[in-house]
Amino acid sequence: MDTELEHLKHRVLELETWAELSAACDVALEVLWRERTPLRPALDALMPILAQYTGAARIQVHTLDEELEWRDFHYGTPEEGVTSIEVALDVAGVSLGHVRLGFDRALTEEARAKQAKLLEVWSEIVDNYLASIALFRLKHQLLQQTSEALKDPILVRGIERALAVLAEVVELDQLLVVFRHQDEDLGLRYHLLRPERCSLEPDELVTLLRFRRHDLLEGRASDLMPSLGLADHCEAELRAGVSSEPPVGRIYASGPRGELNRFERDLLESFAAFLLQRVVDFNREWKHLSLCFPKATVSRLLGQPGYREKHLAAGEHNIAILYADISGFTRISEQVLKDPALIGRLIHVWSDHVVDRIWEVGGVFDKMVGDCVIALFGPPFYEEDPKELCRRALLVAEATRSYTATLNDSDLFPELRGLTPAVGVAIGLNFCPAYVGHFGPNDGYTAFSAGMNNTARLQGIAARDEIAATEAFIEALKEPDRFGERRSAMVKNVANALQYRALK
């Protein structure tokens, strides 16, 4: 009976010691959490507690540091002695290293078992702390890698790289990324991680996503999720600016267990934040480039790393140039339309049509100066020969002349009907070297040269509905029979007379 009672007393004392050790560690950990203490000073605070309860002369902790590198942390006397005890550190089967106690004396089997149990108690408390540090660091590294991937100048490739990083840690059963494209005609871009899990054919999917794009962006498309392979999913919103603005995009994701856990959700939401900034930057780039270039050119530029330095940096090139100006615009403004709103609408409608014709043939809209549209042919890739560039410029000139004539009978501008002389256009064409690229504080894309100035002068002397071309343009086009007799004209600020011919 006495032996059993002694055993119970010994057992109670042992349990009390474990509880005291656990409580001491808990108190220390609360302080460490509150002060966000780094790993080295945190272990400096925790290892003495273990030494106090075990009587160990030295302690070694081998674990992952904040950089997820394996590292040894020491406490006590140098690595000498006669006895050591080691316990593994792990959480849910994931190894976090080990803890080793060293003693300067030999231990009996009973004492060794007692110290080993105390070490296990300490390790059970500390390995959760170490795991949280490793988890936070892992999350930080993943977010860094995701952010770096999204810096890829090709947005779609960046998204694929970022998702590959996430997929290394997060078990993604399916993921759909949708976001607004600056070009309303394109409307919505998407990335589906596992197309094979989608029950829709590719064409059906594209049509569906375009038709339901607002629902998808606003999170009102739960009925679509099963067919996309997202029956159980969570969402992360891409929203810029004030909450009243519509979302820029949305991410739908599901794992093999259905909805994602908190760690996976945090990663997804952080990925959404990085993606939001990249999409905003992409749309800003698209909008800026689309002021000058047709959509196909913008897509090609944004699909090439270093496109600004490679294709848009200022440099000298041979280009075709078009200047098109409404004839008698001052008279029309002051005597016919009069209302500023009508004048503005005429310029808006006419210039929109002309720019569309420029973009149809791959030309560049340089700018408008008053009611004059200026276009360049050749930039930004400079791949076509001079004949092709001049052919495209002439196509735009003829289309512009034909369209301008239709304004005289347009229902949009009944004030122009019966006007004498009728609304017409004067056009100048040239082929010459010019310095082309981004210039000025607004980073505008334009060209400068004496040839640009001569084209402006040529357009100024062209008659109503006349397409005047320099000899250099006609020679590059290689179709001299389409033009009339050579003419010569002295113009302001040009030393030599301009030599030109008008299209027949």
Secondary structure as UniProt FT lines:
FT   HELIX           2..35
FT   HELIX           39..54
FT   STRAND          58..64
FT   TURN            66..67
FT   STRAND          70..76
FT   STRAND          83..91
FT   TURN            92..93
FT   STRAND          94..103
FT   HELIX           109..150
FT   HELIX           155..167
FT   TURN            168..169
FT   STRAND          174..180
FT   TURN            184..186
FT   STRAND          188..192
FT   HELIX           195..197
FT   HELIX           202..211
FT   HELIX           213..218
FT   HELIX           222..224
FT   HELIX           225..228
FT   STRAND          234..238
FT   TURN            243..244
FT   STRAND          249..255
FT   TURN            256..257
FT   HELIX           262..289
FT   TURN            290..292
FT   HELIX           295..302
FT   TURN            305..306
FT   HELIX           308..312
FT   STRAND          315..327
FT   HELIX           329..331
FT   HELIX           332..337
FT   HELIX           340..360
FT   TURN            361..362
FT   STRAND          364..369
FT   TURN            370..371
FT   STRAND          372..377
FT   TURN            379..381
FT   HELIX           386..406
FT   HELIX           407..409
FT   TURN            411..412
FT   HELIX           414..416
FT   TURN            417..418
FT   STRAND          424..439
FT   TURN            440..443
FT   STRAND          444..448
FT   HELIX           450..461
FT   TURN            464..465
FT   STRAND          467..470
FT   HELIX           471..477
FT   HELIX           480..482
FT   STRAND          487..489
FT   TURN            492..493
FT   STRAND          498..503
//
